[in-house]
Amino acid sequence: MMHFSFDVGGPHHPQPQQSSAEQSVPANELELLKQILEVQKEQLQLSRAIAIANDGGQRWRTFLARWGEQYPDLAGHCKEVLPQIERAYMDIMQDLTTRLQDDGSDALDSEFGLAEFLDRFGMKLGQIGTILNLVTPLAEAYTPPQRTVEDES
């Protein structure tokens, strides 16, 4: 004779599956993570705004756009002449360094030597440096006009 034994328990209701993140992170920690994410999003937006505000090129592009109708070719012309100005600056710097090397380490020790050096290089170098610092950002802000299909035909 065979005897079977069955154990019958109460009804079993399966629990809904929770994601692994919800299982391992309590609700208060999950809320904290959400807050941290929101703060990081705000910081990213602020960082982008600061980058735009500090973009010197953008300031010059805005400047050129504001005056674009009156001076439509200015940035392009600046880009064209920039190498000439750079070359003039480098020529003066080359003359300056060559002169100092040739005259020796005591070339600027006397009042006369310093005055002669400044008379020869000071004004020219200062002025060409200023011009270079003014023309360069305009040249860098230049964006060539977009070519259209009609321009190519």
Secondary structure, 3 states (H helix, E strand, C coil): CCCCCCCCCCCCCCCCCCCHHHHHCCHHHHHHHHHHHHHHHHHHHHHHHHHHHCCHHHHHHHHHHHCCCCCCCHHHHHHHHHHHHHHHHHHHHHHHHHHHHHHCCCCCCCHHHHHHHHHHHHHHHHHHHHHHHHHHHHHHCCCCCCCCHHHHC
